[in-house]
Amino acid sequence: MMMWNIFIFPIVCLTLSILYNYYYGTPINIVENPANNYDYIIVGAGTAGCVIASQLSKSGNASVLLIEAGGYFKWFSSVPLAAPLLQGTDANWAYQTKPQTFSSRGLRDQKQFVPRGKGLGGSGQVNYLLHSFGIPEDYANWPVGWSYADLLPYFKRTENAMVVTTVSVKEELARAFHNAGIEISRENTSLILARHTLKNGARWSSYNAYLNKAWDRENLHILINTFVTKIIFDKLTARAVQIQHQNGTMDQIKANREIILCGGAFNTPQLLLLSGIGPANELKKYRIPVVSHLEKVGENLFDHLNVPIYIGLKTPVSVTLNKLMSLSEIFKYYAFGSGLLASTAILGTGITGHSGIVFFGMGSADESLLKDIANYHTTTFRAIFPSYANSKQEGFIYLANCLQPKSRGRVTLGSSHFSDPPIIDPRYLQNDYDVACTHKAINLAMDTLRTRQFMELGVTPHIPNLDECNHLKPDYSNLEFTNCLTRTAGLTSHHFGGTCQMGNRHDNRAVVDEYLRVIGVNGVRIVDASILPSPISGMPNSVIIAMAERAADIITKIK
Ligand SMILES: Cc1cc2nc3c(=O)[nH]c(=O)nc-3n(C[C@H](O)[C@H](O)[C@H](O)COP(=O)(O)OP(=O)(O)OC[C@H]3O[C@@H](n4cnc5c(N)ncnc54)[C@H](O)[C@@H]3O)c2cc1C
């Protein structure tokens, strides 16, 4: 009887869930032979593409084709804490940045690894599920129709669809963080419990909330494992997309009304450039015929750069690898959708002015997995995570970052061939403001450790002994030290955006207008992270969903 409980039951649950997904998770509108034309063609079934496909096909009046380069995600993409494992699969575009000049000194070749989801659900299927809409001032300089107040109804719709779950204050570490916020009580500063898009302990992405609901609509076709290589123009009007099927054959599909690009912050500007829309001198370099000169395609790239700070704990209240890998946790997850695997271990987020922290309640780090997904040198990894060899170590990690960085990078072509990756150069920390802003975030993290409940839990901040910084006084209040730390160990937070910036029609920084139409041509819109004019003081995924909801209203003229 005991044997059944501990070993066999979890295995039976796991097998059943795999079989269930295999037989019932397959939609009927996945097609192998698409029609010659559709009213709307959507490129990319990621966070935004799933919303657009669902909303445009809702009325049944228009035919819609959704084209996705990847296929289905593996079953474990639904397990929140398993998200990093997906970065080792072929469901990841696995991009890398150009070697960075001002940052990433503790990373191999000074390159950041840049995962992006490839498959139905896109990056929303591999992300860490944190939900946020930022703060009202983030939207202050956005074009007409996109202020915080304008977006509020769409935020509400998004929250309803996305099943937002708040971390419970019953968890001791979460409670300490929550109470630290009350104790610090400072103007423009708040610490809140993390909010995730989770349902019954499983990932809840726009794939689940939107595309799944459109599964059986006859007017929606989905083409998977198919790569859109080019938009085909007749003079200045987009008429069709050129695609490459999985077996390598090429084809064209016509759009009766419009083509909507939802390929994300890297692939959308790349596709525009390959189609002849972008800075003419750049296109000429690759002998791409210029359809329309549009200066800013690929510019304005931004992200948040996270500095990890390890905090040791005397009390056993954090997540450790040992606790995670116990059979009882696996059982709890598969039997009840609860326990450690049902969470992302991110317990809270904090903000002070333009500086932010993320509170990750895990004390031990799996070196073989985390070092490689971060592309850290072994020495950097071990200096930052002193518990790298101890799977029982109690502790947590603060990720400190500048929420409104001023540095801007760009995405350009690596070649004129669609299968070559774009060149991604975020130029992190090019602007010194970002370092001072991150310093404030690090000091907010330190302030929390001086509050009563954290002190009672026995917190000890770890100061990394990095070769690059050991000539400086190792103290988090020393700006020279945190500058060096940030430039050595800062890691992407995967919040890329801005490369096809939305603006008013006469704004010379804009690639799309306030109706999300690509400026200078007809029949192409963009709806994805690339249109964000500026960073979100938080996380972008839910904002992109709300923007896609509004975009669908604009397209169908419901408003
Ligand atoms: C590891 C990770 C963790 C993150 N954590 C969080 C978080 O906790 N909270 C948060 O808010 N945000 C998070 N983000 C960011 C967030 O997930 C992204 O900002 C968001 O998913 C971007 O949505 P998108 O629609 O612009 O692009 P994507 O979701 O990336 O979708 C683009 C889709 O287009 C497809 N595609 C691209 N080019 C083509 C082509 N030529 N032909 C056909 N298909 C194509 C891609 O395969 C993909 O499916 C994280 C991201 C990552 C990678």
The ligand as an SDF file (V2000), in Angstrom:
LIG
                    3D

 53 58  0  0  0  0  0  0  0  0999 V2000
   12.5840   32.9630  -20.1780 C   0  0  0  0  0  0  0  0  0  0  0  0
   11.6080   34.1280  -20.2220 C   0  0  0  0  0  0  0  0  0  0  0  0
   11.0130   34.5540  -19.0380 C   0  0  0  0  0  0  0  0  0  0  0  0
   10.1130   35.6330  -19.0650 C   0  0  0  0  0  0  0  0  0  0  0  0
    9.4230   35.9390  -17.9170 N   0  0  0  0  0  0  0  0  0  0  0  0
    8.4200   36.8420  -17.9850 C   0  0  0  0  0  0  0  0  0  0  0  0
    7.5530   37.0530  -16.8780 C   0  0  0  0  0  0  0  0  0  0  0  0
    7.6570   36.4000  -15.8360 O   0  0  0  0  0  0  0  0  0  0  0  0
    6.5660   37.9810  -17.0010 N   0  0  0  0  0  0  0  0  0  0  0  0
    6.4010   38.7170  -18.1440 C   0  0  0  0  0  0  0  0  0  0  0  0
    5.5040   39.5690  -18.1860 O   0  0  0  0  0  0  0  0  0  0  0  0
    7.2080   38.5270  -19.2080 N   0  0  0  0  0  0  0  0  0  0  0  0
    8.1760   37.5870  -19.1700 C   0  0  0  0  0  0  0  0  0  0  0  0
    8.9170   37.3380  -20.2740 N   0  0  0  0  0  0  0  0  0  0  0  0
    8.6950   38.1520  -21.4820 C   0  0  0  0  0  0  0  0  0  0  0  0
    7.4130   37.7820  -22.2240 C   0  0  0  0  0  0  0  0  0  0  0  0
    7.1900   36.3920  -22.2200 O   0  0  0  0  0  0  0  0  0  0  0  0
    7.5160   38.3180  -23.6530 C   0  0  0  0  0  0  0  0  0  0  0  0
    7.6840   39.7230  -23.5800 O   0  0  0  0  0  0  0  0  0  0  0  0
    6.2810   38.0250  -24.4890 C   0  0  0  0  0  0  0  0  0  0  0  0
    5.9920   36.6540  -24.5020 O   0  0  0  0  0  0  0  0  0  0  0  0
    6.5120   38.5220  -25.9100 C   0  0  0  0  0  0  0  0  0  0  0  0
    5.3590   38.2770  -26.6610 O   0  0  0  0  0  0  0  0  0  0  0  0
    5.3510   38.4550  -28.2360 P   0  0  0  0  0  0  0  0  0  0  0  0
    3.9770   38.1440  -28.6980 O   0  0  0  0  0  0  0  0  0  0  0  0
    5.9510   39.7550  -28.5740 O   0  0  0  0  0  0  0  0  0  0  0  0
    6.3940   37.3790  -28.7960 O   0  0  0  0  0  0  0  0  0  0  0  0
    6.4990   35.8180  -28.5820 P   0  0  0  0  0  0  0  0  0  0  0  0
    5.6130   35.3590  -27.4770 O   0  0  0  0  0  0  0  0  0  0  0  0
    7.9410   35.5080  -28.5020 O   0  0  0  0  0  0  0  0  0  0  0  0
    5.8690   35.2210  -29.9150 O   0  0  0  0  0  0  0  0  0  0  0  0
    6.4620   35.2780  -31.1740 C   0  0  0  0  0  0  0  0  0  0  0  0
    6.0060   34.0260  -31.9320 C   0  0  0  0  0  0  0  0  0  0  0  0
    6.2380   34.2070  -33.3100 O   0  0  0  0  0  0  0  0  0  0  0  0
    6.8300   33.0390  -33.8530 C   0  0  0  0  0  0  0  0  0  0  0  0
    7.5840   33.4770  -35.0300 N   0  0  0  0  0  0  0  0  0  0  0  0
    8.6070   34.3670  -35.0390 C   0  0  0  0  0  0  0  0  0  0  0  0
    9.0230   34.5640  -36.3030 N   0  0  0  0  0  0  0  0  0  0  0  0
    8.2530   33.8030  -37.1050 C   0  0  0  0  0  0  0  0  0  0  0  0
    8.2130   33.5930  -38.5210 C   0  0  0  0  0  0  0  0  0  0  0  0
    9.0390   34.2370  -39.3530 N   0  0  0  0  0  0  0  0  0  0  0  0
    7.2980   32.7160  -39.0150 N   0  0  0  0  0  0  0  0  0  0  0  0
    6.4330   32.0860  -38.1780 C   0  0  0  0  0  0  0  0  0  0  0  0
    6.4330   32.2510  -36.8350 N   0  0  0  0  0  0  0  0  0  0  0  0
    7.3310   33.1030  -36.3080 C   0  0  0  0  0  0  0  0  0  0  0  0
    7.6830   32.5170  -32.7110 C   0  0  0  0  0  0  0  0  0  0  0  0
    8.0090   31.1560  -32.8570 O   0  0  0  0  0  0  0  0  0  0  0  0
    6.7810   32.7880  -31.5100 C   0  0  0  0  0  0  0  0  0  0  0  0
    5.8910   31.7320  -31.2690 O   0  0  0  0  0  0  0  0  0  0  0  0
    9.8330   36.2980  -20.2910 C   0  0  0  0  0  0  0  0  0  0  0  0
   10.4250   35.8460  -21.4790 C   0  0  0  0  0  0  0  0  0  0  0  0
   11.2960   34.7690  -21.4540 C   0  0  0  0  0  0  0  0  0  0  0  0
   11.9010   34.2790  -22.7590 C   0  0  0  0  0  0  0  0  0  0  0  0
  1  2  1  0
  2  3  1  0
  2 52  2  0
  3  4  2  0
  4  5  1  0
  4 50  1  0
  5  6  2  0
  6  7  1  0
  6 13  1  0
  7  8  2  0
  7  9  1  0
  9 10  1  0
 10 11  2  0
 10 12  1  0
 12 13  2  0
 13 14  1  0
 14 15  1  0
 14 50  1  0
 15 16  1  0
 16 17  1  0
 16 18  1  0
 18 19  1  0
 18 20  1  0
 20 21  1  0
 20 22  1  0
 22 23  1  0
 23 24  1  0
 24 25  2  0
 24 26  1  0
 24 27  1  0
 27 28  1  0
 28 29  2  0
 28 30  1  0
 28 31  1  0
 31 32  1  0
 32 33  1  0
 33 34  1  0
 33 48  1  0
 34 35  1  0
 35 36  1  0
 35 46  1  0
 36 37  1  0
 36 45  1  0
 37 38  2  0
 38 39  1  0
 39 40  1  0
 39 45  2  0
 40 41  1  0
 40 42  2  0
 42 43  1  0
 43 44  2  0
 44 45  1  0
 46 47  1  0
 46 48  1  0
 48 49  1  0
 50 51  2  0
 51 52  1  0
 52 53  1  0
M  END
$$$$
